[in-house]
Amino acid sequence: MSNDKGLRDAPVKIGTKQTMRMVELGRAEEVYVAENADPRLTSRIVALCNQHAVKVTYVDTMANLGKACGIEVGAAMAAIVKS
């Protein structure tokens, strides 16, 4: 990812439940989705983002998304929260 530092510095919610909640509440500015995450989860969040007009950005692996968020484990998805 080109903006690793920016994602780490932004107010971010990591994980499926937190990301879905931020989108549903209208607080998500952008959602990052790992391409190798479970399609049953990713298809739901992508549909929800389309419904709420939230930008979706794909990351190649869960490990890279976790690293970009500043955690040592993989992440299926993460949301940048509006300030």
C-alpha positions, 0 to 999 in steps of 0.5 A, spaced: 500 500 500 502 506 498 499 510 504 501 505 510 503 511 514 497 515 512 492 509 514 496 508 521 495 516 523 488 516 521 482 514 526 481 507 524 476 502 526 479 495 524 475 488 523 469 486 520 464 488 526 467 495 527 467 496 520 460 494 518 458 498 524 462 505 522 458 504 515 451 503 518 452 509 522 455 513 516 461 515 520 466 511 515 470 515 510 473 510 506 473 502 507 479 498 506 478 490 504 483 485 503 482 481 497 484 474 500 479 475 506 473 470 506 468 472 500 462 472 504 464 477 509 467 482 503 461 481 499 457 484 505 461 490 506 462 492 499 454 491 498 453 496 504 459 501 502 455 501 495 449 502 499 452 508 503 456 511 498 463 509 501 469 508 497 472 501 497 479 500 496 482 493 495 489 491 499 492 485 496 493 481 503 490 481 510 497 481 512 498 487 508 492 491 511 494 489 518 501 492 517 498 498 514 493 499 520 499 498 525 497 491 528 501 485 528 496 480 525 492 480 519 485 484 518 480 483 513 477 490 513 478 497 516 474 503 516 477 510 516 472 514 521 470 521 519 473 526 524 
